[in-house]
Amino acid sequence: MTTAPDTRTRIQEVARELFLKQGVQNTSLKHIADRLGITKPALYYHFASRDDLLKSIIQPFLDDMEAFLADREPTGRRQLLEEYFDVIWRHRDVFTVFLQASATLVELNLLDRIWEGRKRLITLLLGPDPSTAARIHATVALGGLSDCVMEHATVPFDEVRTVAVEAALNALVL
């Protein structure tokens, strides 16, 4: 027998859904509370602000990326790209929120953490001193993987992963 999710989790689920549907800037805490059938003070008990709620939705992605990159040694490019794809696929809804809320991410000092992770990933792919051309290829490869998890979210995981990783590897070829 499963139990209903706790209130905090339900708030995050509804907020994520509304953020994706309406955008972060167009979703107020009142919208979220009304959708849940709770009062705003009940929502404030769990989250002090919409920004805190947004951070709580994005934090699991940041944690997974930091764990993925922590103390990681360079491996083969395919393996690295496959494992990176796995992480971003699990958080594909967060990528859509990123696109809609990039200004908010800057205000919350989260965008810098995302870019630092991207730089670390490029170093793992290319080594410590890649050429400008190689960095551009890596940007295309990683950006393409990110776009695939959003744009093809309804396609089976294995199908997207196989094609997207192959395309990313091709983008890395100079």
CORGI-V64587 format. One line per field, one symbol per residue. phi: phi as a letter, one per 30 degrees, with the letter a starting at -180 (. if undefined). A space follows every 50 residues. Layout:
phi = ???
//
This chain:
phi = .ccdddeedddddddeddeddcjddcccddedddddibdeeddddcbdad ddddedddeededdddddddhdcebdeeddddddeeddddcddddddedd bdddddedhcdddddddddddddddcjdbddedddddddddddddddddd dbdcdeeeddeedddddddddddc
//
